Amino acid sequence: DSPQVVKRNIFPKVLNDIILYYIEYFSQIMNEKNSLGLDKCFLDLDNPFELFKIWMEKAIKSEINDPNALSLATTDKTGKPSVRMVLLKGINEEGFIFYTNLKSKKSLDLKENPQASMCFYWKSLLRQITIDGVVDKVTDQVADHYFNSRIYDSRISAWASNQSEVLQNKEELLRKIEKYKKKFSNQKNVPRPPHWSG
């Protein structure tokens, strides 16, 4: 006699059970609310800066790269929008801090229209935060403190790189890097360029 072929439906049933379990589990988790009727991930905090810090701490643990990366949108005096990625380098009760070349496109936009919008997106957390407001320069003391904390090559690049300007070739940039390395050979004493701040 030839062996009989028995069709088994055990795996599809188990798979369906797993899928249904996760659907029910995530539905339960995602529907949990705080005292304000919002998703429980918003916690019960009156201070949005504190909530941001908590979310950022979670993002640092779960994001693969640059949890402090954000998209920064600006507009020029004609209203033409422009957006780019920058890195958050500080936060306090006055706002969120990023640093840049003051001759860059974003800085020139902000001189014409200081209104800007930034957006953080953390895929691993399924969360995003959008922040709108007016951008002001930090004090020289704050900018100096952060600039001096950067590694030597990063401080040299702030002098050598003409951000947002056309670069003729790679050699041009390398020559400028060597020029400023000779000028500021003392790695502990590289002043902050006047055109670089936060």
N, C-alpha and C positions, 0 to 999 in steps of 0.2 A: 504494500500500500504506500502511496505517496503521502508525505507529511501534510497535515492540514495547516493552512495559513489562518492565524487568528488575528483579527484587527483589534488593536488595543487603543483606547481613548483616554488612558490614564494621564499621559503628559498634557494633552490639551486641557483636560479638566483641572490639573494642578496649576497650569499656566493661567487659566482663567481665574482660579481662586486667588493667585498671587496678584493678578492685575486688579481684581475687584478689591482685594485687601488694601492695596496701595491707593486706589482711588478713594476708598472710604477713609483711609488714614490721612491722606493729604487734604481731603475735603474737610475733615474734622479740624486739622491743624490750621488750615487757611481761613476757616470760619470763626476761629477764636477771636474775641474782641476785647479791647481794653474798656476802661470805665467810660470813655467818650464814644463808644460804639465803633471805634476804628479797629483795623487789624491789630492784633496784640503786639506785632513787631514795633509799633509806634510807642509802646510802653505808656506810662502815665507821667510824662514829663511836661513841665510848663516851659522849659528852656530848649528851643530847637538846636542850639549849639551842643548841648549835652547829648541829645539824641544822635546828632551827627557823629560825635566822638565815639559813641557806643557802636554805631554802625561801621565806622571806619576801623575800629579795633577788630570787629568781626571780619571785615573785608581783608585786612592785613593777614589774617589767618587762612582765608579761603581763596583769595585771588592768586592766580599763578604769577602775574606780572603787574607791577605798578598800580597797586590799589589806590594810590593818590593821584592817578591820572584823571584829568577832566577835560571836557570840551569847553572852550571859551569862545563865546560869540560876541562880536562887536559890529558896529556899523560906522561908516564914514559920514561926513556932513551931508551927503546926498541921500543917505539912508541905505546905501548898498551894504549888505551883510557880508561878514567874513567869519570863518570859524577855524579853530586849530586846537590841537591837544597841548596842554601844559601840565606841569606837575604842581600839586599843592605842597607848599613848603612851611605852612604855619596856619594856625587858627587861634583866634582869641575872641573876646566879647565884641570887638570892633569889626571883625570880619575874617575873610579867608585870604591868605597871602600866597602870591606866586611872584616869581622874579623874571625879568626880561631885559633885553636891550631896549633902551628908550627911543631908539631910532627905528625899531621894528614896525611892521605894518600894524600890529595890534596896539602898540603904544601911540602911534600917530592917529589911529582911529579914536582911541580913548581921549586924546587931547581935543579932538573935534566933538566927540560925544561920549562923555564919561559913563553913560548907561551901558551895562553889559549883562550877559547871562552866562552862567556856567552850569554844566550838567555832569554829575558823577553817575556812572553805570557800573554796577557790580553784578556780573552775570551769575557768579556762583551763589549769590544771595537772592537773586531775582528782585533786586531793588535798584532804584535810581533816585537821585535828589537833584532838583533844579533850584538854582539860587539866582535871583535877579537883584540888581542894585547898582549903586554908583561906585565907581572905582577911584580910589585916591592913592597917592604915593605914600609909602611908608617913610618914616623918618630916616635920616642918614645913619643914625646910630643903629637902628634895626637892620638896615641894608648892609652896613659894614660888618655887623656881628655875623649875619648869615654868610656873607661873601668870604669872610676869613675862615669859616668852617668848611669851605669847599676844598677839595684836593687841588694840588698845584696845577695840574693840567687843565682843570675846569676854570681856574682863575685866569690862566693864560688865554684860554679860548674866549673868555669874555672880552679880552683886548683884541684878539686876532680876528674874530668873526664879525663881519658886517651883516647882521641878521636882516633877512628879507631883501637884501641886495643881490644883484646878479654876480655870480662867481665865474670868472673867465675860465679857470681851470683849477685842478686840484693843487698844482704846484704853487699857484698864487697864495693859497691858504697856508700851505706848508712853509713857505718863505716867511709869511707874517708870524706864524707860530714860533719859528726859530728866532726871528727878530725880537719878539717880546720875551722869549726865554733868555736871550742874552741881556736884554735890558733889565729884566727882573730875575737875575740869577740866584738871588737869595730867596729860596722857596718859602721862607717864613715872613717875607716882607714884600707881598704883591698888593699894591693899593687897588681899591675898587675903582673901575673906570667911571668917569662922571656920567657916562651914557648908559650905565647899568644900575638897575634898582628894582624895587618891588612895589 
